[in-house]
Amino acid sequence: MWFGLLGPLCVRQGQKEYPISGARQRILLAGMIAHAGRPVPQDELGELVWDGAPPAAAAVTLRSYVARLRRALGPEAGSRLITRNPGYLIDAGEAEVDHLQFARLCRDGAASIRTGAWQQASDQLTSALALWRGAPLADVPCQMLLRSELPRLEELRMQALEQRLIADLNLGRHMEIIAELGQLAAAHPLRERLQGLLMLGLYRAGRQADALNIYGQTRATLVGELGIEPCALLRCIHRQILTHDPALESVDFTGRPAVARQQAGTSVTKSPQRVPQRTRPPGTSGMDLSRTRRAS
């Protein structure tokens, strides 16, 4: 059995899909899939089904919706919808729910990056991203659910993209991913990690001037919109590009401010300390590019 919300709501057994026509039934199902494997309280489901304004008899009506949903899913899929105090749950494991499998593959990819297993990391993160079929909860008309789930899921997707790009850069695929990096960096101008990855990819492709232009554009955006200078990482990469630092060519690059680990007798250049500045909003801090972090 397969339950999906990384795109239009999906319930599937093999090649057979179970369409759910009623809007409130889709909201009810989506609320349970979002918390697959644990009971969701009736009150919480009622808030979702009526988008924050449940009627006085919500508990009774909710039971009716659950019964209709079971019938719509049929005996096999419907049996996964279980009544369990204090509410209802979808009885499904990690391997049967797209957002849970996505999270697991992302954890595996991050672990592979930490050990320098770049091909394995790229494969794991590519598999994770392939689970996305479009905008999450695309056909679920519940603003309350969208507000609670969509930003979190989209941020996890961006982190997975960044991690996969880091792995691909370390595999020497800069020519293959520059276009993708450019599109992502343009769409997310405040994500300094993406800007740093694009600068590195351009530099490795022999486009030093373009890499420096990205730094100038990013600095102008940060100063103009947030009143802050680029993070220590971007300043470090910028300085190393200017001086053609050999560390930028290292296939061992993981995105740390030092840029390359000490190996083969090569010393590591320490990055400057960040000058005290205003608190950055989520998504703009200069952390290790290889690490998962929260962003806007």
C-alpha positions, 0 to 999 in steps of 0.5 A: 500500500502506498500513501502520498501527499508530496503532490496530489493526494494519493492512495495506491495498491500496486497499479490501482489508485483509490480516488477520493472525490469529497473535499472534506474526505481528502482533508481528513485523509491528508491529515492522517497521512501527515501523521501516519502511524500515530493517532490523530485526535478527533479535535485536531482532525475536526479543526482540519476538516472545517479549516479551524471552524468546526461545528458544534456536532463535529465529532458526530459528523467526523465519524460519518466522514470516516465511514464514508472514507473507508467505503471510498477506499474499499476493504483493503485500503479502508482497513488501514484507517483505524479508530484508536483513542483519542482519534483515528490513524493511518496504519502505515509504515515508513516504506508506505508513506512518501513523506516518511520515505523521503525523510529517511532517504534524506537522513541517509544522504546526509549521513553519506555526505558526512563520511564523504560517500559522494556517489551514495549520497547523490543516489540517495538524495536523487531517490528522495527528490524523485518522490515529489510529484508536484506541490504537496497537498495540491488538491487538499482545500485546507489552509490550516493544513497547508500552513502547518505542513507546506513550509516544512516540506518545502524546506526539507526539499530545498535542503535535499536539493542543496545536499544533492548538489554538494554531492554532485560537485564533489563528484566533479559534475559542475558542468552538469549542474551549473544551469540547475544551480543558477535557476535555484540561486535566482529563485532563492537569492537569500539562501547563501548556501546556494549562492556559494555552491553556484560560485564554486561551480562557476569557478570550477567551470573556468568562469571566475568573472561570473562567480565574482558577479554572483557574489556582488549580486548576493551582497547587494541583495543582502545589504539592500533587503536585510542590511547585512553583509554576506556570511563568513563562508561566502566572504571566504569563497569570494577571497579564495576565488580572487586569489585562485586558491587551489583549495577550491579545486579540491574534490574533497570540498564539503562546503566548510568555510575552510573549503578543503580538509587537510590532506596530502600535506595541504594545509587548511586555510581558516575562515575569518570570524563573522563580524557581529551583525544583526540576527539573520532571518532563517535561511541566510546564515553561513553554516557548513554547506554540507549540513542540513539547516533551516531556511526561509 
